[in-house]
Amino acid sequence: MLKRVLTALSGNRRLRSFAENSAIGQSTSLRFVAGTTMEQGIAATRTLNSRGLRVTLDHLGENVTDLQAADNSAASYHRVLDTIVDNALDANISCKLTHLGLDRDRARCRELAHELVGHAARLRNFVRVDMESSAYTQSTIDLVRELHRAMGDADAVGTVLQSYLYRSEKDAEQLCAEGIRIRLVKGAYREPREIAFQRKADVDANFLKLMKRLLKSGLYHAIATHDQRIIESTIRFAVSEKIAREAFEFQMLYGIRRDLQQRLAGEGWRVRVYVPFGTEWYPYLMRRLAERPANVWFLARNILRP
């Protein structure tokens, strides 16, 4: 019921107008979204860098239905890459294939992705291709593998695996064998029990299993979680296996557990913050909540955290 309500609200124009123009709406969005413009995303990046935190920038948007929107999205990411270099920022980018037109024209999406990763490679930067729902898992992995082969020795592209999917262990084995960097997450979409763990305990157990495999692979992976128990388990495993602190990084979302982000960085662990920006912040937040309604309470708790 809550999921249906949140999904409906994500497309409500009146509520969106109110949220984007009201003080409480702007205050809430700015806790989790850097702003509506690239300049605001860059400003947030500069602040986080000054605190010893790395950044991945994401221009909000997904499931575009026309090629002009896909082209505009790609152009925005090219500008972000150039701006990162021009300002000597410690940042890279993260994008969804559906924001590059995957639903509309796979050939054009593939072309835009090759151009974007090629640009990142020339700048010695990196593109993280985000993982979306299970409907896109195989096509995302296939294109990332293609992009990685096309870039040769350039370490310019990686992707995301979700620990709630049964298939992720085999996907991790294949991607690691090919030298492709992975961001490990639990997964935020609602998936059927035929393909995904339903119990939190099972998702967490698989996350820990995959984390150990990734850290021992010799590649530079990202462990993306706000779960302090899992973070502490990751640290204990890294120490026990003599895995260097610079051999991997933790990743967290902008505005969530800022205290923990800062503490880990202060202890010498690498921490990267996912910083979204763009005019689509209201649908972004509502869809994230609709994907897993339990996130409503998670975000509500974090509004009160430092």
C-alpha positions in Angstrom: 0.0 0.0 0.0 2.7 2.5 1.0 4.7 1.7 -2.2 1.7 2.4 -4.4 1.1 5.7 -2.6 4.7 6.8 -2.9 4.8 5.8 -6.6 1.6 7.8 -7.2 3.0 10.8 -5.3 6.2 10.8 -7.4 4.1 11.9 -10.4 1.9 14.4 -8.7 2.7 17.8 -10.2 1.0 19.9 -7.5 2.9 18.1 -4.7 6.1 18.4 -6.7 5.6 22.1 -7.2 4.9 22.5 -3.5 7.9 20.4 -2.4 10.3 22.2 -4.7 9.2 25.6 -3.7 8.4 25.2 0.0 11.0 25.8 2.7 10.5 22.3 4.2 10.7 20.6 0.8 13.9 22.5 -0.1 15.4 21.8 3.4 14.7 18.1 3.1 16.0 17.8 -0.5 19.2 19.6 0.3 20.0 17.1 3.0 20.1 14.3 0.3 20.6 16.2 -3.0 23.3 18.7 -3.6 21.1 21.0 -5.6 19.5 21.4 -9.0 22.6 22.5 -11.0 26.0 21.1 -11.8 27.5 24.1 -10.1 25.9 23.1 -6.8 27.1 19.6 -7.3 30.6 20.8 -7.8 30.4 23.1 -4.8 29.3 20.1 -2.6 32.2 18.1 -4.1 34.7 20.9 -3.2 33.4 20.9 0.4 33.5 17.2 0.8 37.1 17.0 -0.7 38.2 19.6 1.9 37.0 17.2 4.6 39.1 14.3 3.1 36.1 12.7 1.3 36.1 11.6 -2.3 33.0 12.0 -4.5 31.0 10.4 -7.3 28.7 12.8 -9.0 25.3 11.7 -10.5 23.2 14.0 -12.6 19.7 12.8 -11.6 17.5 11.2 -14.3 16.6 7.8 -15.7 14.2 6.0 -18.1 14.3 8.8 -20.7 12.0 8.2 -23.6 13.4 10.4 -26.3 16.9 10.6 -27.9 17.3 14.3 -27.3 16.9 13.8 -23.6 19.5 11.0 -23.8 21.9 13.3 -25.7 21.4 16.1 -23.2 22.2 13.7 -20.3 25.4 12.6 -22.0 26.4 16.2 -22.7 25.9 17.0 -19.0 28.2 14.2 -18.0 30.9 15.3 -20.4 30.7 18.8 -18.8 30.9 17.3 -15.4 34.1 15.3 -16.3 35.7 18.4 -17.7 34.8 20.5 -14.7 36.2 17.9 -12.3 39.6 18.1 -14.1 39.5 21.9 -14.5 38.9 22.3 -10.7 41.4 19.5 -9.7 38.6 17.7 -7.7 38.8 14.2 -6.3 35.7 12.9 -8.0 34.3 10.7 -10.8 30.8 10.1 -12.2 28.0 7.6 -11.9 25.3 7.2 -14.5 22.3 5.0 -15.4 22.1 3.5 -18.9 18.4 4.3 -19.0 19.4 8.0 -18.6 21.4 7.5 -21.8 18.4 6.1 -23.7 18.6 2.4 -23.1 14.8 2.0 -23.1 14.5 4.1 -26.3 17.4 3.1 -28.5 20.0 0.6 -27.4 22.4 1.3 -30.2 22.4 5.1 -29.4 22.8 4.3 -25.7 25.8 2.1 -26.5 27.3 4.9 -28.6 26.8 7.5 -25.9 28.3 5.2 -23.3 31.4 4.5 -25.4 31.9 8.3 -25.9 31.5 9.0 -22.2 33.9 6.3 -21.0 36.4 7.2 -23.7 36.3 10.8 -22.5 36.8 9.6 -18.9 39.7 7.4 -20.0 41.4 10.4 -21.8 41.1 12.4 -18.6 42.3 9.5 -16.4 38.9 9.5 -14.7 36.2 6.9 -14.1 32.6 6.1 -15.0 30.5 3.9 -12.7 27.6 2.5 -14.6 24.8 2.2 -12.1 22.7 -0.9 -11.7 19.0 -0.6 -11.9 16.2 -3.2 -11.5 16.8 -6.8 -12.5 15.2 -6.1 -15.9 18.5 -4.3 -16.8 21.1 -6.4 -15.0 22.3 -8.5 -17.9 22.2 -5.7 -20.4 24.2 -3.5 -18.0 26.8 -6.1 -17.3 27.1 -6.9 -21.0 27.7 -3.3 -22.0 30.2 -2.7 -19.1 32.2 -5.7 -20.2 32.2 -4.3 -23.8 33.3 -0.9 -22.6 36.0 -2.3 -20.5 37.4 -4.3 -23.4 37.3 -1.3 -25.7 39.3 0.8 -23.2 42.2 -1.6 -23.2 44.4 -0.9 -20.2 42.5 2.2 -19.1 40.8 1.7 -15.8 37.9 3.9 -16.8 34.7 1.9 -16.2 33.0 -0.2 -13.5 29.6 -1.3 -12.4 27.4 -2.2 -9.5 26.3 -5.6 -8.0 23.4 -6.0 -5.6 23.8 -8.6 -2.8 20.1 -9.4 -2.8 20.2 -11.0 -6.2 21.1 -14.7 -6.3 23.1 -14.2 -9.5 25.5 -11.7 -8.0 28.1 -14.2 -6.8 28.6 -15.6 -10.4 28.6 -12.0 -11.8 31.3 -11.0 -9.3 33.4 -13.9 -10.3 33.1 -13.1 -14.0 33.7 -9.3 -13.6 36.7 -9.8 -11.3 38.2 -12.3 -13.7 38.0 -9.6 -16.4 39.5 -6.9 -14.1 36.3 -4.8 -13.8 35.8 -2.8 -10.6 32.6 -3.3 -8.6 30.5 -1.2 -6.2 28.8 -3.6 -3.9 25.4 -2.6 -2.6 22.5 -4.4 -0.9 19.9 -3.4 -3.6 17.0 -1.0 -3.3 14.5 -2.4 -5.8 11.7 -4.7 -5.0 12.5 -8.1 -6.7 10.6 -11.4 -6.6 11.8 -14.3 -4.5 12.5 -16.3 -7.6 15.6 -14.1 -8.2 16.3 -12.3 -4.9 16.7 -12.9 -1.2 13.7 -11.6 0.7 15.0 -11.7 4.3 17.4 -8.9 5.4 19.6 -11.5 7.2 20.1 -13.3 3.9 20.9 -10.1 2.0 23.4 -9.1 4.7 25.0 -12.5 4.7 25.5 -12.5 1.0 26.8 -9.0 1.1 29.5 -10.1 3.6 30.3 -13.1 1.5 30.7 -11.0 -1.7 32.7 -8.3 0.2 35.3 -10.9 1.2 35.5 -12.1 -2.4 36.0 -8.6 -3.7 38.6 -7.5 -1.2 40.7 -10.5 -1.9 40.5 -10.1 -5.7 43.3 -7.5 -5.9 41.1 -5.0 -7.7 40.0 -1.6 -6.3 36.3 -2.1 -5.3 33.8 -0.1 -3.4 31.8 -1.3 -0.4 28.7 0.8 -0.4 26.7 0.7 2.8 25.6 2.7 5.9 25.3 -0.5 7.9 27.8 0.0 10.7 27.9 -3.7 11.6 28.8 -4.5 8.0 31.4 -1.7 7.9 33.0 -3.0 11.1 33.0 -6.5 9.7 34.7 -5.2 6.5 37.4 -3.4 8.5 38.1 -6.5 10.6 38.4 -8.7 7.5 40.7 -6.2 5.8 42.9 -6.0 8.9 43.0 -9.8 9.4 43.8 -10.4 5.7 46.4 -7.6 5.6 44.5 -5.7 2.9 45.8 -2.2 2.6 43.4 0.7 3.4 44.1 2.2 0.0 43.1 -1.1 -1.7 39.4 -0.4 -1.6 36.9 2.3 -0.5 33.7 2.7 1.4 30.9 4.5 -0.3 27.9 6.3 1.3 25.1 8.6 0.1 25.2 12.3 0.4 23.5 13.5 3.6 23.4 10.1 5.3 25.6 9.2 8.2 27.9 12.1 7.8 29.3 11.4 11.2 30.3 7.9 10.2 31.7 9.2 6.8 33.9 11.6 8.7 35.0 9.2 11.3 36.1 6.5 8.8 38.0 9.1 6.8 39.7 10.3 10.0 40.8 6.8 10.7 42.5 6.6 7.4 39.9 4.6 5.4 39.0 5.8 1.9 35.4 7.1 1.8 33.6 8.3 -1.3 30.2 10.1 -1.1 27.6 9.7 -3.8 26.4 13.2 -4.6 23.3 13.6 -6.8 22.2 16.8 -8.3 19.6 18.0 -10.8 16.1 19.4 -11.3 14.5 15.9 -10.9 15.2 15.7 -7.2 11.6 15.3 -6.1 10.8 12.3 -8.3 14.3 10.9 -7.4 13.6 10.9 -3.7 10.0 9.6 -4.0 11.0 6.8 -6.4 13.8 5.7 -4.1 11.3 5.6 -1.2 8.8 3.7 -3.4 11.3 1.1 -4.4 11.6 0.1 -0.7 9.1 1.8 1.6 11.3 0.8 4.6 13.6 3.6 3.4 11.0 6.1 4.5 11.8 5.4 8.1 15.5 5.1 7.4 15.7 8.5 5.8 13.4 10.0 8.6 15.9 8.8 11.2 18.8 10.2 9.3 17.3 13.6 9.0 17.9 13.8 12.8 21.5 12.5 12.6 24.4 14.9 12.5 
